[in-house]
Amino acid sequence: MGFIGVKKGDLLPIPCGSVSSWYNYGDSDVVVIFMADATKAYVAGEITYFLLTGQQGHLRAFSPEFIAKTYQINADKAKNLVGSQKGVLLIKLSEEEARKIPIPNEEVSNILIHNMDASQPDVEVDNGGKLTTIKGTEFPLLEQVGIDVSCLVLESCATRAPSYATEPQVCYIAKGSGEVQIVGINGKLVLNTKVETGQLFVVPKLFAVVVSADGQGIELVSIVTSTRAVMGEIAGKNSVLKTNPSISQMSFNVSQESIQHFLQMLETGTIIVPPMNLY
């Protein structure tokens, strides 16, 4: 058990069966994004909370007699122990209670937390943005919870080239706004919308997605629900379309001149910086 201090950009995987409590000991509001696999939940699609105390706590449901025997106290103390807390999930502490919260242990924090903001980007483009991906090989706790995490930061009007994954992606807009397009099965556009801070969208496996920032830029956190997912790009220098020019020409059914120009444009990186030279 350890008391961990967290800050902006921190990634903290919590394996199934672990017990945690969260407390804001700072002077400003804190936004914590909790994401969990609810496919095996008791109610499909909803997180199954396992609470120990409070009005929905497991201990409160046991009879006072069993609580008394378990903790070797009398029945009155047992009732008081499990029945005093009237809060559910979120609790406001008094100033006196707040002073009793232990100071975070930095050594434990360094083992259990990985800061996305301090990580070396996989891709970084001047005036375009950066893409940082954290995998289980780099942060072993991710392997335990079975996810990979990416952070995409796009500067004003920059675009993330079309991409896809072999597993579903959950994307959360941490800051800014922009536009998202998702293309699904049989080449159908299934989403074309504006997104902004606090919104979340899901990209099913093998659906292609494009993210384009507006004037204020955008910061997006993406979680892939597997540590073995294959990520692919449809544009940029890593595009899967960069095959033999003749094959590409026949696939697109265009002239040789057009396909040569197209393949030259594919030398652009993962993050595309405006303005683009259109033809």
Backbone as a ProteinNet text record, in pm:
[ID]
protein_1_A
[PRIMARY]
MGFIGVKKGDLLPIPCGSVSSWYNYGDSDVVVIFMADATKAYVAGEITYFLLTGQQGHLRAFSPEFIAKTYQINADKAKNLVGSQKGVLLIKLSEEEARKIPIPNEEVSNILIHNMDASQPDVEVDNGGKLTTIKGTEFPLLEQVGIDVSCLVLESCATRAPSYATEPQVCYIAKGSGEVQIVGINGKLVLNTKVETGQLFVVPKLFAVVVSADGQGIELVSIVTSTRAVMGEIAGKNSVLKTNPSISQMSFNVSQESIQHFLQMLETGTIIVPPMNLY
[TERTIARY]
84.4	0	87.9	50.1	126.9	38.1	79.8	8.3	83.9	16.4	80.8	33.2	126.9	92	82.3	-23.5	-41.5	-49.4	-14.3	-18.3	-62.7	-78.5	-124.6	-36.9	-100.1	-28.2	7	-21.1	13.8	-80.3	-22.2	-95.1	-78.2	-191.1	-186.9	-276.9	-220.9	-300.8	-334.4	-459.2	-502.3	-552.9	-477.4	-519	-650.9	-726.4	-854	-832.5	-917.5	-907.7	-832.5	-765.1	-695.1	-796	-761.1	-846.2	-775.9	-845.7	-784.3	-882.3	-827.8	-906.7	-834.1	-908.7	-853.1	-888.5	-788.9	-810.3	-737.6	-805.8	-745.9	-689.8	-557.6	-495	-435.6	-468.2	-417.9	-513.2	-484.1	-565	-655.2	-662.1	-746.6	-822.5	-924.7	-1001.6	-913.9	-942.1	-868.2	-966.7	-932.7	-1013.8	-937.7	-996.2	-937.4	-1028.5	-973.2	-1050.9	-1032.5	-1141.4	-1138.7	-1194.3	-1117.1	-1164	-1145.6	-1248.8	-1244.1	-1312.7	-1273.7	-1335.2	-1465.1	-1577.7	-1708	-1774.6	-1699.4	-1759.7	-1799.5	-1733.9	-1767.2	-1835.5	-1886.7	-1955.3	-2090	-2145.6	-2276.1	-2385	-2370.5	-2456.5	-2367.5	-2387.4	-2299.3	-2291	-2167.2	-2146.3	-2133.7	-2157.7	-2145	-2034.3	-1957.9	-1852.6	-1916.4	-1871.2	-1919	-1828.5	-1881.8	-1802.4	-1801.1	-1685.1	-1667.5	-1629.3	-1730	-1708.4	-1706.3	-1615.2	-1601.9	-1679.6	-1690.7	-1758.8	-1865.3	-1941	-2046	-2178.4	-2276.8	-2411.5	-2420.5	-2325.7	-2323.3	-2205.8	-2146.8	-2031.8	-2069.8	-1980.7	-2007.5	-2017.9	-1932.7	-1933.4	-2065.5	-2130.4	-2255.6	-2367.9	-2360.5	-2468.6	-2463.7	-2347.4	-2338.8	-2412.3	-2459.2	-2529.5	-2431.2	-2477.8	-2389.6	-2322.1	-2393.6	-2336.7	-2211	-2216.9	-2099.8	-1986	-2018.6	-1915.8	-1851.4	-1933.4	-1882.3	-1785.8	-1822.6	-1735.7	-1606.3	-1619.7	-1504.2	-1399.4	-1445.9	-1352.8	-1338.3	-1404.5	-1394.5	-1430.3	-1549.1	-1604.8	-1749	-1810.1	-1949.7	-2043.8	-2171.5	-2269.2	-2289.7	-2290.9	-2311.5	-2197	-2074.7	-1959.5	-1960.9	-2009.2	-2018.5	-2116.5	-2232.5	-2331.4	-2273.5	-2203.3	-2144	-2034.2	-1957.5	-1845.5	-1892.9	-1996.5	-2038.6	-2155.5	-2216.1	-2334.2	-2316.7	-2201.6	-2182.4	-2160.6	-2093.5	-2064.5	-2189.3	-2244.2	-2365.7	-2334.7	-2209.4	-2173.4	-2171.5	-2178.7	-2170.8	-2068.9	-1961.1	-1856.9	-1773.6	-1836.3	-1763.7	-1793.1	-1687.4	-1701	-1622.5	-1682.8	-1616.3	-1561.5	-1429.3	-1365.9	-1367.5	-1369.3	-1354.4	-1206.6	-1178.2	-1038	-958.8	-1021.3	-952.6	-921.5	-1018.4	-996.2	-888.9	-889.6	-793.1	-650.1	-630.1	-494.1	-440.4	-526.8	-484.6	-444.3	-466.5	-430.2	-277.4	-220.1	-73.3	-12.9	112.8	187.9	223.9	209	241.7	386.3	406.3	538.4	595.9	700.6	757.6	816.5	876.2	936.9	831	716.4	606.9	550.8	540	486.9	569.6	701.7	790.7	774.7	726.8	708.7	573.4	468.6	332.1	279.1	350.1	298.7	395.3	338.5	417.7	357.4	439	388.3	399.4	284.2	280.7	352.5	337.1	395.2	547.7	605.7	751.6	813	729.9	779.2	828.1	923	975.6	872.8	833.4	733.1	784.3	694.4	727.2	738.5	652.3	649.4	638.7	720.3	711.7	738.9	645.7	653.2	643.6	737.7	734.1	604.2	538.1	411.4	299	323.9	222.2	170.7	263.8	222.8	310.8	261.4	339.2	246.9	298.5	227.1	316.5	266.9	342.2	264.4	327.8	261.9	338.6	264.9	323.9	273.8	367.4	332.1	376.3	328	359.4	507	580	723.2	796.5	739.4	799.8	747.6	621.8	556.4	481.2	545.7	491.1	350.4	310	176.1	67.5	98.4	1.5	-24.5	80	64.4	-34.4	-32.9	-123.1	-268.6	-294.5	-432.7	-473.5	-377.3	-408.7	-441.4	-368.2	-394.4	-264.2	-273.4	-170	-232.3	-152.4	-204.5	-124.4	-195.6	-131.2	-184.4	-98.4	-138.6	-105.6	-207.6	-191.4	-214.2	-115.6	-127	-113.6	-219	-216.7	-220.7	-128.3	-128.8	-242.6	-255.7	-364.3	-375.3	-493.3	-528.9	-448.1	-367.3	-293.3	-385.7	-343.1	-426	-346.4	-407.1	-349.9	-392.9	-297.3	-327.6	-420.3	-502	-594.1	-520.7	-578.2	-514.6	-621.6	-576.5	-669	-595.2	-670	-612.1	-690.5	-623.6	-689.3	-769.9	-773.1	-854.7	-926.2	-1035.5	-1108.8	-1023.6	-1053.1	-987.3	-1091.2	-1054.7	-1137.5	-1060.3	-1119.4	-1050.2	-1118.9	-1039.7	-1092.2	-1025.5	-1105.8	-1054	-1018.6	-888.7	-843.4	-839.6	-822.1	-808.5	-833.5	-894.7	-912.3	-1033.1	-1034.1	-1146	-1099.9	-1185	-1151.9	-1259.7	-1225.1	-1319.1	-1268	-1361.5	-1328.8	-1415.7	-1354.1	-1427.2	-1384.9	-1483.8	-1458	-1527.6	-1452.9	-1506.8	-1508.7	-1623.9	-1640	-1648	-1722	-1733.2	-1792.3	-1741.9	-1787.8	-1767.4	-1667.5	-1633.2	-1740.8	-1815	-1921.2	-1872.8	-1899.1	-1867	-1968.2	-1920.9	-2012.1	-2012.8	-1911.4	-1908.5	-1837.3	-1899.4	-1840.8	-1890.1	-1809	-1859	-1748.1	-1789.5	-1696.7	-1684.8	-1564.3	-1542	-1473	-1492.8	-1434.3	-1399.4	-1336.5	-1287.1	-1395	-1355.8	-1445.5	-1525.9	-1521	-1596.9	-1514.1	-1584.3	-1521.5	-1586.6	-1505.7	-1561.4	-1486.1	-1550.5	-1496.2	-1474.1	-1359.6	-1327.4	-1323.3	-1422.9	-1420	-1298.9	-1266.5	-1149.3	-1164.5	-1053.6	-1044.1	-1130.9	-1178.8	-1240.3	-1129.8	-1133	-1030.5	-1076.9	-984.5	-1020.1	-921.9	-975.9	-896.7	-934.4	-834.4	-856.7	-790.4	-866	-813.2	-844.2	-741.2	-758.8	-813.6	-887.3	-929.3	-825.5	-863.3	-767	-697.4	-760.4	-699.2	-622.2	-618.8	-547	-629.6	-575	-646.7	-547.8	-585.6	-506.9	-596.5	-555.8	-641.6	-565.6	-631.1	-573.7	-649.2	-576.4	-636.8	-590.1	-684.7	-654.1	-697.4	-603.9	-632.9	-647.4	-756.4	-789.5	-715.1	-586.6	-501.2	-355.8	-266.3	-123.6	-62.3	-145.4	-96.5	-160.5	-222.9	-291.4	-192	-229.4	-151.2	-209.8	-124.6	-167	-121	-208.9	-174.5	-213	-143.3	-172.7	-207.5	-302.7	-345.7	-282.9	-225.6	-155.5	-23.6	62	190.7	297.2	419.4	531.8	529.3	447.1	433.3	306.4	246.3	118.8	129.8	24.4	17.7	-8	-38.7	-61.5	68.4	180.3	308.3	357.4	289.8	328.7	392.9	394.7	446.1	360.5	422.7	345.4	244.1	279.9	188.8	64.7	86.7	-26.1	-116.9	-55.5	-132.9	-211.4	-147.5	-213.6	-338.5	-325.2	-440	-547.2	-504.6	-600.6	-686.9	-623.4	-696.8	-757.5	-711.8	-761	-739.3	-615.1	-579	-456.5	-419	-303.4	-173.6	-66.7	64.2	112.6	85.6	125.6	56.9	-71.4	-146.5	-94.8	-67	-22	118.2	204.2	337.9	329.5	241.6	222.9	166.9	73.2	11.6	116.2	202.6	304.7	407.6	434.3	523.2	461.8	331.2	261.6	262.7	277.1	279.5	407.1	502.6	623.7	597.4	478.9	439.8	432.9	460.9	462.5	324.3	323.2	198.6	112.2	175.6	103.9	124.1	14.4	18.5	-0.5	91.2	88.8	29.5	-66.4	-119.8	-23.8	-31.7	-122.9	-64.4	-151.4	-107.2	-115.9	-24.2	-26.5	-117.8	-232.8	-329.4	-310.2	-352.5	-341.4	-472.1
-119.3	0	124.4	225.7	347.6	466.3	583.3	707.4	779.5	798	842.3	982.1	1067.9	1200.9	1198.6	1256.3	1259.4	1403.8	1423.6	1556.8	1544.9	1658.2	1660.7	1572.3	1489.3	1403	1266.8	1241.2	1112.7	1002	885.2	765.4	664.3	618	528.9	407.6	295.9	174.3	110	66.2	0.8	-138.4	-244.9	-380.7	-418	-505.9	-553.5	-617	-581.7	-633.7	-543.6	-440.6	-345.4	-250.9	-201.3	-107.9	27.3	133.7	266.2	370.6	477.6	596	717.2	822.2	940	1063.4	1149.6	1270.2	1388.4	1500.6	1622.3	1704.6	1703.1	1779.1	1910.5	1947.1	2071.8	2187.3	2299.6	2420.9	2447.3	2354.3	2373.1	2243.8	2256	2137.6	2041	1913.3	1809.3	1726.7	1704.2	1618.5	1488.1	1377.7	1245.1	1164.7	1111.9	1032.8	885.3	820	677.4	601.9	508.7	423.4	278.6	197.6	58	-29.8	-155.6	-253.8	-302.1	-265.7	-301.2	-416.1	-483.5	-591.6	-710.6	-725.6	-835.8	-785.8	-663.2	-605.5	-674.2	-659.2	-718.1	-653.2	-523.5	-453.9	-413.8	-475.1	-452.8	-304.4	-257.7	-117.8	-23.8	-70.8	11.7	-43.5	47	4.9	-52.3	-169.6	-229.7	-183.5	-96.5	-44.1	-143	-158.6	-242.2	-147	-103.5	-6.2	-76.4	-35.3	-100.3	-28.2	104.4	183	271.5	340.1	427.6	355.6	428.8	375.6	256.7	244.1	129.1	36.5	52.5	-29.4	-171.8	-264.9	-405.5	-432.1	-367.7	-394.3	-355.7	-250.7	-202.9	-305.5	-392	-487.8	-609.5	-636.7	-749.1	-714.9	-815.8	-792.9	-744	-659.7	-610.2	-723.2	-837.1	-949.3	-1003.7	-1015.3	-1064.3	-962.2	-834.8	-730.4	-732.9	-751.1	-754.1	-871.3	-986.5	-1104	-1085.5	-1031.2	-1017.6	-923.2	-807.8	-705.8	-709.1	-807.3	-828.1	-700.8	-649.1	-532.7	-564.8	-481.1	-508.1	-461.5	-495.9	-470.4	-320.9	-240.5	-95.7	-33.7	-72.1	-20.4	-69.9	-190.8	-245.6	-164.1	-131.2	-49.4	87.9	145.6	277.8	272.8	164.4	151	150.7	72.8	55.8	146.3	215.5	294.5	444.6	491.5	635.8	712.3	650.2	719.3	721.3	842.3	856.8	887.8	915.5	949.5	828.1	855	750.3	792.5	720	738.6	864.7	984.3	1109.6	1164.6	1199.2	1244.8	1374	1471.1	1597.8	1589.4	1607.2	1599.1	1733.6	1727.4	1849.2	1888	2008.3	2052.1	1963.7	1922.6	1835.9	1700	1644	1515.1	1526.3	1638.7	1658.2	1658.2	1709.4	1714.7	1576.1	1477.4	1341.1	1259.4	1315.5	1244.8	1237.5	1118.7	1104.6	1178.9	1215.1	1279.4	1173.1	1204.7	1106.8	1059.7	932.9	870.8	878.7	958	978.8	850.6	766	642.7	549.7	540.8	458.2	518	650.7	719.5	688.5	686.2	662.2	521.2	427.8	289.7	270.9	332.1	306.4	405.2	516.2	622.6	649	675.9	719.3	849.2	953.3	1082.9	1096.6	1114.7	1125.8	1251.6	1361.1	1487.9	1484.1	1399.8	1392.8	1287.5	1212.2	1104.6	1158.7	1088.3	1126.4	1096.6	1195	1171.3	1075.9	996.8	912.9	998.5	1100.2	1192.5	1333.7	1425	1565.8	1652.1	1741.6	1825.1	1971.6	2052.9	2195.7	2256.9	2331	2397.8	2299.9	2171.1	2070.4	1999.9	1955.7	1886.4	1766.1	1675.5	1556.9	1441.7	1321.1	1197.8	1112.6	1079	999.5	873.2	757.7	630.2	557.6	509.6	433.4	289.6	194	52.9	-23.3	-145.8	-228	-259.6	-262.2	-288	-174.3	-55	61.1	82	48.8	67.5	-61.9	-158	-292.7	-299.5	-200.8	-205.7	-201.2	-139.9	-138.6	-279.6	-363.2	-502.1	-574.6	-543	-608.2	-572.7	-447.2	-406	-422.4	-455.5	-489.9	-374.7	-262.6	-147.9	-82.6	-7.4	86.8	225.7	327.8	463.8	558	647.7	748.5	886.6	985.5	1124	1201.2	1258.3	1335.1	1482.7	1565.8	1710.2	1772.4	1838.7	1905.3	2055.8	2125.3	2271.5	2323.9	2454.2	2518.3	2467.3	2412.5	2370	2252.3	2186.7	2068.5	1946.8	1843.4	1724.8	1598.6	1503.7	1369.7	1286.4	1233.8	1157	1039.8	996.2	883.9	761.3	698.6	582.8	484.4	365.7	262.5	172.1	90.9	-6.6	-135.9	-246.7	-376.9	-406.4	-310.6	-321.5	-188	-186.3	-61	43.1	169.9	282.6	368.3	414.1	509.3	640.4	748.1	876.7	982.4	1053.9	1158.6	1291.3	1395.6	1528.5	1598.7	1606.5	1667.1	1819.4	1872.4	2016.9	2056.7	2173.5	2227	2169.6	2185.7	2139	2117.1	2051.2	2023	1938.9	1871.5	1787.5	1644.8	1551.2	1408.6	1345.2	1265.9	1184.4	1038.9	949	806.2	733.5	646.8	566.7	420.9	356.9	220.4	117.4	11.8	-101.4	-58.3	-117.1	-90.6	54.4	120.4	255.1	358	343.1	435.8	533.3	663	763.6	752.6	713.5	689.4	802.4	889.2	1002.8	1119.3	1235.3	1358.1	1470.4	1506.2	1596.9	1681.2	1785.5	1869	1813.9	1813.1	1765.1	1874.8	1872.3	1974.2	1915.4	1997.1	1953.3	1878.7	1761.7	1684.4	1579	1579.1	1479.9	1354.7	1246.3	1116.4	1050.2	984.7	907.8	776	680.1	545.1	515.2	455.1	412.1	258.9	191.8	44.9	-6.7	-132.9	-190.4	-186.9	-153.7	-145.1	-35.3	59.6	180.2	285	362.3	464.8	597.8	672.4	797.5	908.1	1028.3	1148.4	1251.5	1314.7	1421.6	1547.9	1657.4	1784.8	1893.4	1964.2	2067.6	2195.3	2270.8	2402.7	2505.8	2632.2	2738.2	2732.6	2672.2	2667.8	2539.6	2450.6	2324.7	2225.4	2105.6	2000.1	1904.6	1852.5	1751.8	1633	1515.4	1396.9	1278.9	1206.6	1085	965.4	868.4	751.2	624.3	539.3	410.7	298.8	211.3	93.3	-25.1	-98.1	-201.6	-332.6	-321.8	-438.8	-392.8	-479.2	-449.1	-511.1	-574.9	-641.9	-583.9	-468.8	-410.3	-364	-379	-328.3	-193.9	-91.8	41.1	65.3	119.8	146	286.2	339.2	471.7	460.5	544.6	543	658.5	753.2	864.8	886	972.5	997.6	900.6	924	844.5	699.9	668.7	530.5	465.8	525.1	477.6	336.9	256.9	122.6	128.2	246.9	263.7	277.4	285.7	301	164.7	114.6	-12.2	17.2	-79.4	-60.9	42.2	143	246.7	190	82.5	23.7	-33.4	-99.5	-153.6	-40.4	66.5	180.6	244.7	255.7	317.3	237.3	106.8	22.9	25.8	31.5	32.2	157.5	272.2	398.3	429.4	356.2	376.9	521.2	567.5	703.5	696	811.8	817	797.5	762.7	744.6	874.1	987.2	1117.2	1144.7	1114	1138.4	1053.1	925.7	838.2	875.1	920.9	963.5	1085.5	1178.6	1296.5	1254.3	1160	1110.3	1047.1	964	896.9	995.5	1101.7	1206.4	1276.5	1298.1	1363.4	1276.8	1144.7	1054.5	1067.8	1145.8	1167.3	1258.6	1320.8	1399.9	1308.7	1361.7	1280.2	1248	1184.2	1146	1267.6	1376.3	1499.2	1597.6	1639.3	1725.1	1869.7	1955	2095.3	2178.6	2264.6	2352	2466.6	2541.5	2506	2396.1	2317.9	2211.7	2259.6	2215	2248.9	2148.8	2194.6	2107.3	2112.4	2007.6	2006.1	1959.2
0	0	0	-78.3	-82.4	-112.3	-66.3	-93.7	-204.9	-316.7	-439.7	-476.4	-510.4	-560	-712.2	-767	-912.2	-960.4	-1086.4	-1147.1	-1292.1	-1358.1	-1496.7	-1585.1	-1665.8	-1758	-1702.6	-1574	-1514	-1560.7	-1583.7	-1621.3	-1509.1	-1452.1	-1336.9	-1362.2	-1411.2	-1431.2	-1296.5	-1281.9	-1159	-1194.8	-1163.2	-1198.7	-1132.6	-1196.9	-1144.1	-1006.5	-913	-776.8	-681.8	-734	-647.5	-582	-464.7	-392.4	-387.3	-426.7	-426.6	-374.9	-320.7	-284.6	-340.1	-374.8	-440	-358.9	-340.3	-261.3	-325.2	-337.5	-392.3	-277.3	-263	-155	-206	-330.4	-387.9	-365.4	-432	-416.1	-536.1	-630.6	-747.7	-777	-863	-900.7	-979.5	-965.7	-1037.2	-1119.1	-1246.3	-1332.3	-1354	-1311.1	-1328.2	-1420.1	-1527.6	-1622.1	-1588.5	-1548.8	-1519	-1640.3	-1692.1	-1801.5	-1759.7	-1784.3	-1742.2	-1845	-1848.6	-1936.8	-1872.2	-1933.3	-1876.5	-1952	-2038.2	-2116.3	-2027.8	-1913.5	-1822.8	-1696.4	-1701.7	-1585.5	-1564	-1443.9	-1415.2	-1500.3	-1526.7	-1622	-1738.5	-1854.5	-1968.8	-2003.1	-2017.7	-2053.7	-1936.1	-1814.6	-1695	-1604.8	-1545.1	-1452.2	-1325.8	-1285.4	-1160.5	-1047.1	-962.1	-851.3	-734.6	-676.6	-557.1	-443.9	-368.4	-261.5	-126.4	-41.6	89.1	198	187.6	291	228.3	311.3	262	242.5	186.6	172.3	77.7	-14.9	-105	-77.2	40	75.5	111.6	79.1	108.7	259.3	337.8	481.8	546.8	494.2	552.9	540.6	439.7	415.3	507.5	565.4	659	788.3	854.4	981.1	1087.3	1181.9	1288.4	1365.6	1378.9	1452.4	1383.6	1250.6	1178.1	1180.8	1170.9	1179.5	1317.9	1420.2	1558.1	1576.6	1522.9	1535.7	1455.8	1336.1	1249	1306	1360.8	1410.1	1562.7	1624.6	1769.2	1847.1	1812.9	1883	1918.3	2003.6	2040	1929.4	1939.4	1834	1808.4	1918	1900.4	1820.7	1852.1	1777.9	1633	1611.1	1476	1391.7	1451	1379	1346.3	1440.5	1418.9	1312.6	1312.4	1219.1	1074.1	1045.7	906.6	866.7	964.4	932.7	941.2	986.6	1007	876.6	781.9	656.8	567.6	544.4	464.5	317.3	287.3	150.7	59.9	-72.1	-173.4	-279.4	-290.3	-391.3	-367.8	-361.8	-341.1	-202	-129.5	8.5	27.1	92.3	124.5	266.8	281.2	411.9	482.4	614.2	693	697.8	742.4	750	845.3	953.5	1049.8	988.1	913.9	848.5	740.1	669.2	561.7	613.4	731.8	789.8	822.5	827.8	861.6	738	618.1	495.3	485.9	467.3	461.3	342.3	355.5	246.8	143	13	-91.9	-84.5	-118	-119.1	-260.6	-281	-413.1	-471.2	-386.8	-436.4	-494.9	-428.8	-479.1	-607.3	-611.4	-729.2	-852.9	-838.7	-952.2	-1009.3	-928.5	-973.9	-1040.8	-986.7	-1030.2	-1133	-1155.9	-1242.2	-1356.9	-1473.3	-1588.6	-1638.4	-1651.1	-1694.8	-1846.7	-1911.4	-2057.3	-2105.5	-2032	-2075.1	-2074.9	-1987.6	-1976.6	-2067.9	-2140.5	-2225.7	-2360.2	-2419.9	-2550.5	-2659.8	-2739.4	-2844.1	-2951.9	-3007.7	-3123.3	-3248.2	-3255.1	-3368.2	-3314	-3365.8	-3325.8	-3448.1	-3477.1	-3596.9	-3556.8	-3602.2	-3572.2	-3623.3	-3536.8	-3569.4	-3603.1	-3580.5	-3610.7	-3487.3	-3400.8	-3279.5	-3251.6	-3169	-3134	-3097.7	-3115.8	-3083.1	-2994.3	-2876.4	-2779.2	-2745.6	-2759.1	-2729.6	-2619.8	-2520.4	-2410	-2418.6	-2426.8	-2437.3	-2312.9	-2303	-2187.3	-2174.4	-2286.5	-2280	-2209.7	-2215	-2151.1	-2009.4	-1988.7	-1858.6	-1827	-1757.7	-1739.7	-1680.9	-1601.5	-1544.3	-1652	-1765.9	-1875.7	-1926.6	-1924.4	-1966.9	-1877	-1748	-1653.6	-1679	-1714.3	-1738	-1883.9	-1972	-2109.5	-2202.1	-2190.9	-2278	-2323.5	-2432.7	-2474.8	-2475.1	-2447.6	-2435.4	-2524.7	-2593.6	-2677.1	-2641.3	-2657.3	-2637.6	-2765.2	-2826.3	-2949.9	-2921	-2951.5	-2936.7	-3074.7	-3121.7	-3250.9	-3231.2	-3297.7	-3293.7	-3381.8	-3385.4	-3458.8	-3602.5	-3636.7	-3773.1	-3826.2	-3744	-3788.3	-3792	-3866	-3885.3	-3858.9	-3791.9	-3775	-3894.3	-3968.5	-4088.8	-4056.7	-4154.2	-4131.4	-4078.6	-3976.4	-3914.1	-3868.4	-3830.3	-3782	-3684.6	-3611.5	-3519	-3528.9	-3497.5	-3502.9	-3377.1	-3284.3	-3163.9	-3142.2	-3066.8	-3043.4	-2972.4	-3001.6	-2936.7	-2864.3	-2746	-2671.9	-2665	-2714.2	-2726.3	-2641.2	-2563.2	-2475.9	-2510.4	-2529	-2560.9	-2429.2	-2401	-2276.3	-2284	-2406.1	-2420.1	-2565	-2585.6	-2719.4	-2791.2	-2923.2	-3004.1	-3147.1	-3225	-3364.4	-3427.5	-3536.4	-3608.9	-3617	-3614.2	-3622.8	-3731	-3816.3	-3912.3	-3893.4	-3893.8	-3880.2	-3994.9	-4063	-4172.1	-4129.4	-4146.9	-4099.8	-4210	-4182.3	-4272.6	-4406.8	-4513.6	-4649.9	-4692.7	-4633.6	-4675.7	-4647.5	-4538.6	-4502.9	-4395.4	-4418	-4317	-4203.5	-4084.5	-3973.4	-3871	-3876.9	-3785.3	-3851.6	-3845.4	-3897.9	-3807.3	-3708.7	-3606.5	-3546	-3476	-3400.7	-3259.7	-3206	-3069.2	-2989.5	-2857.5	-2771.7	-2636.1	-2553.1	-2422.1	-2342.3	-2288.3	-2204.2	-2276.8	-2409.9	-2485.4	-2511.5	-2536.2	-2557.4	-2678	-2760.5	-2871.1	-2884.9	-2950.3	-2964.2	-3112.4	-3142.9	-3278.9	-3278.8	-3337	-3341.4	-3417.7	-3397	-3461.9	-3614	-3680.2	-3825	-3885.4	-3802.7	-3854.2	-3867.2	-3974.6	-3997.2	-3938.5	-3878.6	-3812.3	-3850.1	-3866.6	-3891.1	-3785.9	-3726.4	-3628.8	-3681.6	-3685.7	-3734	-3631.9	-3588.1	-3486.4	-3547.7	-3468.1	-3513.4	-3470.1	-3464.9	-3439.8	-3305.6	-3205	-3072.2	-3045.4	-3144	-3124.8	-3046.1	-3030.5	-2959.6	-2892.7	-2777.1	-2705.6	-2678	-2723.6	-2720.7	-2660.7	-2570	-2512	-2567.7	-2620.8	-2682.6	-2611.7	-2578.7	-2516.3	-2609.8	-2643.7	-2725	-2631	-2644.6	-2547.3	-2571.8	-2597.4	-2614.1	-2613.9	-2569.8	-2579	-2703.6	-2785.8	-2906.6	-3032.7	-3021.8	-3136.9	-3242.7	-3367.4	-3479.5	-3520.5	-3529.4	-3570.6	-3713.8	-3795.6	-3934.8	-3977.2	-4076.3	-4129.5	-4277.6	-4320.7	-4459.9	-4537	-4466.2	-4528.7	-4455.5	-4508.9	-4446.1	-4492.9	-4449.1	-4497.7	-4450.8	-4349.6	-4304	-4357.5	-4458.9	-4511.6	-4569.3	-4543.8	-4600.9	-4752.1	-4805.5	-4949	-5027.8	-4956.7	-5025.5	-5074.4	-5176.9	-5238.5	-5373.1	-5459.8	-5594.6	-5668.7	-5735.2	-5804.6	-5903.6	-5972.3	-6070.1	-6001.4	-5885.8	-5809.8	-5762	-5711.9	-5663.7	-5777.9	-5894.9	-6010.4	-6048.7	-6051.4	-6087.1	-5978.7	-5852.9	-5742.4	-5743.3	-5772.5	-5774.8	-5912.4	-6014.6	-6150.3	-6195.7	-6178.7	-6219	-6309.6	-6363.4	-6453.3	-6375.7	-6450.4	-6388.3	-6324.9	-6391.8	-6337.1	-6204	-6197.2	-6073.3	-5958.8	-5986.6	-5878.3	-5833.1	-5923.1	-5883	-5791.7	-5827.5	-5742.5	-5606.7	-5609.2	-5486.5	-5394.8	-5450.3	-5370.4	-5315.4	-5390	-5339.9	-5219.4	-5224.9	-5113.9	-4988.9	-5008.5	-4894.2	-4811.2	-4859.8	-4781.8	-4662.7	-4660.4	-4543.7	-4421.7	-4303.6	-4183	-4129.7	-4011.5	-3946.5	-3915.2	-3870.3	-3839.3	-3954.1	-4013.6	-4131.9	-4089.7	-4132	-4094.2	-4207.1	-4178.7	-4283.5	-4308.6	-4422.6	-4532.1	-4619.7	-4680.9	-4769.5	-4913.7	-4996.6	-5138	-5210.1	-5245	-5311.6	-5460.9	-5529	-5674.5	-5735.7
[MASK]
+++++++++++++++++++++++++++++++++++++++++++++++++++++++++++++++++++++++++++++++++++++++++++++++++++++++++++++++++++++++++++++++++++++++++++++++++++++++++++++++++++++++++++++++++++++++++++++++++++++++++++++++++++++++++++++++++++++++++++++++++++++++++++++++++++++++++++++++++++++++

